[in-house]
Amino acid sequence: MEQLEEKQPYDVIVIGAGAAGMMAAGTAARNGKRVLLVEKMEKSGRKVRISGKGRCNVTNARPAEEFASQVRTNAEFFAPAFAEFNNRAAIRFFERQGVKLDIERGERVFPKSGKAWDIANALLDYCVDNGVRILYDTRVTQILTLGDKVFGIRYINKRGFERKEECAQVIVATGGVSYPATGSTGDGYAFAADLGHTVEPLRPSLTPLVSSHPQIGYIGRLLLRNVRATLYVDNEPVREEFGELGFSERGIEGAVALRMSRDAVDALIDERRVKLVVDLKPALTEEILRDRIARERAEMETSEFFGELLRKLVPKQLVMPLAQELDIHSKTYVGKITEAEVERLIRTLKGWTFPVTDYAPFEYAVVTAGGVRCDEVNPYTMESRKVRGLYFAGEVLDLDANTGGYNLQIAFSTGRLAGMLKK
Ligand SMILES: Cc1cc2nc3c(=O)[nH]c(=O)nc-3n(C[C@H](O)[C@H](O)[C@H](O)COP(=O)(O)OP(=O)(O)OC[C@H]3O[C@@H](n4cnc5c(N)ncnc54)[C@H](O)[C@@H]3O)c2cc1C
């Protein structure tokens, strides 16, 4: 067998030139390995190139403990990979690759240029400069094994012909199933399952929430800053978040809703009742808000309309939907508004309730929750516990985190560790 391996042209084949795959391939090549990187799309890192709305939130600079608290699944499994290549190491890595970085609000790290392409190209350069051979437009269809050991891959080359490449070590870095147009279509889950691994059920995460609220359609596209929202499952509060909340044709989004989506999706799958209660004025107590409304009304002519009072309290786009919600015509004279109606307004501003009836599909989800079961993978090497020479890295694993740069760091840390090819 060893003689056979010596004849093989590559020491390792990496499947998928995304964040994890490029980190793994570059690392192995830098350590002197002969590396083949196989990518089914026409270019590398398509998801990285659109990440962070084209700016790429490349990692998060928070201290290790705080970082770990943002990893939603299998944080313990992730710890050794993070210890090997943490957020500081990632920052140093990209700076050494010539990408200048900035740390923004919430310790989120972005390229100074504001271009996600700089991150994707830095990863690609790392591979190319260390001698990785890359095949584009090439889709791996099967991982070949002999007994419990990897011995190669089968793939369809760019001319549409099936070929085989023998190799004793294969790293699966095929990503999840979110944004499938970027190339992540879940092939790695099928490879893992075929080779006897358990794949934890896949669910969209960091995905917009869909509400049946009748006013949603009238709100249109809107981004609210500094709001507080509470997610309720079966009338119990399960999560509270503060920050940006957006409305769009996809549903309720923005960092607040996305961070809550993990719990909301799981609850909806379990057929539980989910609602989002939004406090539009988190900095004001009900009393202060009552005083503020009284002051605004006192300064208004009695002949002015209720809609104009609302305009002083909320963005223009919310005026009509809010008036509808309160069942008060926006053309009602402000002088005619009753105390009971003012109380209703205060209650709604402090807790506008949106029933959550669904979630946006994988096409709009930032990450995939679920994946290759982590206890079937060695956390110190990323090697499968079932098949020798088979490694996993990145989103294909049952690892996911909040927004804020954590998911790319998961890809970099696990990719780095897998690329070290430790036994
Ligand atoms: C819109 C959007 C914005 C995001 N923004 C951020 C952000 O700012 N910060 C952050 O931390 N995270 C962000 N994420 C999440 C982050 O991009 C992913 O978690 C990360 O890219 C996962 O890396 P990966 O290498 O595991 O998978 P991917 O990046 O998905 O790479 C997998 C690669 O494998 C290839 N592949 C798949 N199957 C095969 C096959 N059979 N043969 C050959 N090749 C194959 C695919 O074409 C793809 O290139 C964002 C995600 C999305 C969708």
The ligand as a MOL file (V3000), in Angstrom:
LIG
                    3D

  0  0  0     0  0            999 V3000
M  V30 BEGIN CTAB
M  V30 COUNTS 53 58 0 0 0
M  V30 BEGIN ATOM
M  V30 1 C -24.8050 35.7410 1.6620 0
M  V30 2 C -23.8590 35.2140 2.7000 0
M  V30 3 C -23.1150 36.0970 3.4340 0
M  V30 4 C -22.2380 35.6110 4.4250 0
M  V30 5 N -21.4890 36.4990 5.1090 0
M  V30 6 C -20.6490 36.0540 6.0890 0
M  V30 7 C -19.7990 36.9570 6.7850 0
M  V30 8 O -19.7290 38.1560 6.4820 0
M  V30 9 N -19.0290 36.4410 7.7920 0
M  V30 10 C -19.0400 35.1040 8.1190 0
M  V30 11 O -18.3260 34.7040 9.0430 0
M  V30 12 N -19.7710 34.2220 7.4260 0
M  V30 13 C -20.5670 34.6650 6.4070 0
M  V30 14 N -21.3190 33.7650 5.6990 0
M  V30 15 C -21.1540 32.3190 5.9780 0
M  V30 16 C -19.8310 31.8260 5.3750 0
M  V30 17 O -19.6510 32.4100 4.1020 0
M  V30 18 C -19.8250 30.3060 5.2680 0
M  V30 19 O -20.0840 29.7500 6.5250 0
M  V30 20 C -18.4610 29.8000 4.7530 0
M  V30 21 O -18.2160 30.3240 3.4700 0
M  V30 22 C -18.4120 28.2820 4.7150 0
M  V30 23 O -17.1930 27.9110 4.1380 0
M  V30 24 P -16.9690 26.4500 3.5250 0
M  V30 25 O -15.6260 26.4800 2.9110 0
M  V30 26 O -17.2830 25.4430 4.5330 0
M  V30 27 O -18.0790 26.3200 2.3980 0
M  V30 28 P -18.2720 27.1420 1.0400 0
M  V30 29 O -17.7060 28.4990 1.1730 0
M  V30 30 O -19.7110 26.9970 0.7210 0
M  V30 31 O -17.3880 26.3590 -0.0130 0
M  V30 32 C -17.7110 25.0650 -0.4760 0
M  V30 33 C -17.0970 24.8790 -1.8420 0
M  V30 34 O -17.2010 23.5190 -2.2290 0
M  V30 35 C -17.5330 23.4460 -3.5980 0
M  V30 36 N -18.1490 22.1350 -3.8460 0
M  V30 37 C -19.3020 21.6710 -3.3350 0
M  V30 38 N -19.5360 20.4190 -3.7660 0
M  V30 39 C -18.4940 20.0760 -4.5740 0
M  V30 40 C -18.1750 18.9220 -5.3380 0
M  V30 41 N -18.9520 17.8470 -5.3490 0
M  V30 42 N -17.0280 18.9200 -6.0710 0
M  V30 43 C -16.2200 20.0120 -6.0820 0
M  V30 44 N -16.4890 21.1320 -5.3940 0
M  V30 45 C -17.5990 21.1710 -4.6390 0
M  V30 46 C -18.4920 24.6200 -3.7910 0
M  V30 47 O -18.6210 24.9910 -5.1350 0
M  V30 48 C -17.8260 25.6850 -2.9250 0
M  V30 49 O -16.8890 26.4300 -3.6490 0
M  V30 50 C -22.1500 34.2240 4.6810 0
M  V30 51 C -22.9010 33.3400 3.9100 0
M  V30 52 C -23.7490 33.8210 2.9270 0
M  V30 53 C -24.5310 32.8460 2.0990 0
M  V30 END ATOM
M  V30 BEGIN BOND
M  V30 1 1 1 2
M  V30 2 1 2 3
M  V30 3 2 2 52
M  V30 4 2 3 4
M  V30 5 1 4 5
M  V30 6 1 4 50
M  V30 7 2 5 6
M  V30 8 1 6 7
M  V30 9 1 6 13
M  V30 10 2 7 8
M  V30 11 1 7 9
M  V30 12 1 9 10
M  V30 13 2 10 11
M  V30 14 1 10 12
M  V30 15 2 12 13
M  V30 16 1 13 14
M  V30 17 1 14 15
M  V30 18 1 14 50
M  V30 19 1 15 16
M  V30 20 1 16 17
M  V30 21 1 16 18
M  V30 22 1 18 19
M  V30 23 1 18 20
M  V30 24 1 20 21
M  V30 25 1 20 22
M  V30 26 1 22 23
M  V30 27 1 23 24
M  V30 28 2 24 25
M  V30 29 1 24 26
M  V30 30 1 24 27
M  V30 31 1 27 28
M  V30 32 2 28 29
M  V30 33 1 28 30
M  V30 34 1 28 31
M  V30 35 1 31 32
M  V30 36 1 32 33
M  V30 37 1 33 34
M  V30 38 1 33 48
M  V30 39 1 34 35
M  V30 40 1 35 36
M  V30 41 1 35 46
M  V30 42 1 36 37
M  V30 43 1 36 45
M  V30 44 2 37 38
M  V30 45 1 38 39
M  V30 46 1 39 40
M  V30 47 2 39 45
M  V30 48 1 40 41
M  V30 49 2 40 42
M  V30 50 1 42 43
M  V30 51 2 43 44
M  V30 52 1 44 45
M  V30 53 1 46 47
M  V30 54 1 46 48
M  V30 55 1 48 49
M  V30 56 2 50 51
M  V30 57 1 51 52
M  V30 58 1 52 53
M  V30 END BOND
M  V30 END CTAB
M  END
